[in-house]
Amino acid sequence: MQQPVHPVRVAALVYAGLLIVGALGVIAVSVYHQAASFVGPGMVLLMGAVVFFWAQRPGQGSSGNPSGQTAAARPWRADLDGSFRRFALALTGAGVGIALAMFALIEVSRLQHPTGFPFLPVGIFLLGCGSAFLGAVFVVVDAVFFHRTGRRF
């Protein structure tokens, strides 16, 4: 019998797909306008979006009792299980989404009022790229180290 698909998982997968399409759009627009300074951050956004999409797979959970905790500490640990992964996913998804929104704002302002440099949107775009990169690193560390060793935050 097939298990029902959780609506939040579907929404996260759709969001991840939109992030990938948006990151590909950033790279395409940057190449088209010959703006080499946006190609590198566009690649970071694509990497973050792909990692975010990849991380939406079903979790394996952690091993039973890796640190020899007492029975009283186990319920508290169960509440924290996966919190690092959730934090990393939130950081990655939000960073890519914010950076894509700022890139769209930069492009719209460039097309409508090409007289000035949009310092604030570019700064927020770069902060979004940085948080997407950091979140993607955290997702990979969680997947490679914490899931394999059974250690969790």
Secondary structure, DSSP 8 states (H G I E B T S, - for coil): ------HHHHHHHHHHHHHHHHHHHHHHHHHHTT-HHHHHHHHHHHHHHHHHHHTTS------S-TT---TTTHHHHHHHTTHHHHHHHHHHHHHHHHHHHHHHHHHHHHHH-TTS--HHHHHHHHHHHHHHHHHHHHHHHIIIIIHHH----
